[in-house]
């Protein structure tokens, strides 16, 4: 996977990625596809928020399943922000399940510690 990465706010990490065919599921507008920017930002010591927008656009959307709770019971240990960001990006750029011949959009629901590794 290739992505351009940048920081805009302290503790926020962004990457520009190409979505899979199914796209990324958002809370506000459903699936978004194409060239996307993904941003992760810590909300508190044990939570991060994940947002996405069309590359270069102004409006950000909440990725379904965000915020992610870290630590106890989640199976996701608090990590270095860059490592966690890479794990989230890897998960969101992995093709979704194919149902009736159509790839489903990815979300953060079901994110596991192994997602994005390798």
C-alpha positions, -999 to +999 in steps of 0.1 A: +000+000+000+013+034-008+002+065+011+013+100+016+014+108+053+013+142+071+006+157+105-018+187+107-026+190+144-004+177+173-010+140+177-030+137+145-017+116+116-031+117+081-026+095+051-039+098+015-049+064+002-069+048-027-100+031-014-110-004-023-139-008-047-164-010-017-149+021-001-150+032+035-183+034+054-190+066+072-217+076+097-228+107+078-229+098+041-224+061+037-196+047+017-169+070+002-146+057-026-117+070-046-086+089-034-093+095+003-075+111+033-077+092+066-070+110+098-065+095+133-065+116+164-063+107+201-094+118+219-082+108+254-057+084+268-077+053+257-096+065+226-089+076+191-112+091+165-109+082+128-122+104+101-121+104+063-126+128+035-122+129-003-086+140-009-084+178-009-120+183+002-130+204+032-156+181+049-145+152+071-167+122+079-166+099+109-156+063+099-182+038+111-169+023+144-151+054+155-140+063+181-119+032+189-115+023+225-080+011+234-068-010+263-091-031+285-113-055+267-108-041+232-078-063+222-061-031+210-033-020+233-024+017+234+003+021+208+026+046+193+002+070+173+020+062+140+018+025+145-019+027+154-026+049+124-009+024+101-030-004+115-062+016+109-052+026+074-042-011+066-076-022+079-096+004+059-077-004+026-083-041+029-111-052+006-144-059+022-164-091+019-181-098-014-219-102-011-240-110-042-210-100-064-204-066-047-176-057-024-188-043+009-174-011+024-149-014+052-154+001+086-137+000+120-163-025+133-144-057+140-110-042+139-086-066+155-050-063+168-037-083+138-053-060+112-028-040+092+001-061+103+025-074+077 
